[in-house]
Each structure stands twice: as C-alpha cells, then as structure tokens.
C-alpha cells in the first residue's frame, strides 16, 4: 500500500501558518501597548522600586507592562481578531522542562500568553498552548550576553508539554545612546561567535507593527526533537525616557 504524505504535510503547513499569523497579531498588539505607554509618559523610578518593593527592577518593569498595558487594553486585539477574545496575559508562570542531561527543572516564564484559540490545531489542552516572552534590561552593550543566554534557554530546554515553534524576547533599553540597531548588531556578532547556539537566520528586521521599527526575527535550532527550528520575535523597546534613578 502506498502512503500519500500530502495530507499530512498540508495539515502541518496549515497548522504552522495559522499559528504564525496568530502570533504576529499578538506581537502587533504588544507594540500597540508600548505606544500607549509612550503616550502616557510614565516614569519608572529605580530608587522607588528598591525602597518600596522586593522586586528586581527588570521584574517590576515587566509586571507594570503586563498589568497596566497588556491586560488593560485587550479590547484592541480582541476587536482585531475575534478568536482571541479570551486571550490571557500573565507573568512568572512556571513550566516544567528537561535539560540536556535529562534532569527536570522549572522554567519561570517572564510573560506568559495563553488562550490563543489553537487547541484544535495542536491537539492539546488550551493551558499548554502558549506564547512565552522573555524580558531583559539593557543598560550597556555587554548586557547582550544576558540576552543571548535566554536564546540559549529556548534551544536547550525540552518542555514537558507542547511548545509552539515561536518565541518572544523583549528588551527594555535604558540608555538612549544605545539604538536598537546597535543591539541587534551586537546580538548577531555574539551569535556568530557562539558555537553552542545553532542559528539558521540571524536577527533581521521584522515589520511587527507599522508604527515601530525596533522589531526583529531570528531562527534557531533546538538541541532535541531532531534539531527542529523555531523563530524568535525580538521587540527592542526604548525605555530611556521612562526610567529615572
């Protein structure tokens, strides 16, 4: 009996295409929220955070963005794409993974986005189908080493449940002298010289939202699952005018 692989290939292709479209809409919305933040002219004080909270400043920025922008403005994306009417934004959700040595651990996800309306495509529980966005502060170019470490985590970690082949990274740029172009170039240089991370496409401009020119996309290979490739969408946000000492 001859097996016709065409239906399987078509189904897989459609699943990835629909998922990618959904993810692109979410990143479009994240930028819309960033634009609202810019218009609000909000200022985040490092000294206030240190005196009045137990948070690391990076976590404080992340939680403020989720609570005051991603959650509060959901009607924008719900009106744009109705299937995301139940979309959910959270932070510091923990998921289980296995490392390269087979040891299980906990992964704290900076920004966790689920209720993507993809459970029928991916044939899994809705809670296990989500988009993860990792966040990093960048005060100087050397901070790109920490940024690279999150890319490596995406490659290394074999999650216990399904992980869609799209990830996100968000940079809070705190120094106005450091442009997103300089950061993307620095990250690419470090990826070129990194023998451990498999990169099939370095950071290139991605038109996430027509109002924003700090969007990029890269493609990497996992260390498991037959070295399956996945995309990372990078949003390099200029926070330099919104942070005080």
C-alpha angles and dihedrals in degrees: 000000000000117000115219108210095185097094091049093048092046092049092050092047092050091048092054094043094051091045092049091051090051091049093048090054090052093052089047087056094047088057091048088056090049089054090053089051090052091051091049089057089214118180123211115203120212092200092049091050091050094047099042107031141040092224129116106243091245090057091047092054091048095049092046090052093049097043100040102033118014094044100035096050100044092123088074094065094033089058091047096051117014096200087071093060090120098041113149130206121199139153137224094017111165123227129181124245141168120229129219090275093053094254116142120229145162123263117203107209114211097210117013119192121186141152087078096155091239102113094106091052096047096035095226140106114290091237091062096052108079147133118243123206120189119203132211134179115226117200096153137009092259087068086074086082088069089046089055090051090064091052087054091052090056088054097043106044121087105199122217091229134035119304116193113227093251127085135174137220126190124194124201101208107203101176114072091205091065112079124200087246091060091048094049090049091049092049090049092050090052092047091050090054094043112100094186103054114071108219120184095172124023123216109301129171114279121191096226093158128000090231094058132063099181096083122115139169133208134179126218141172127244122233090232138032091064089303093294114193126238136182129237120204111208122204112189105194122194105226095160094112093045101056129076132181 
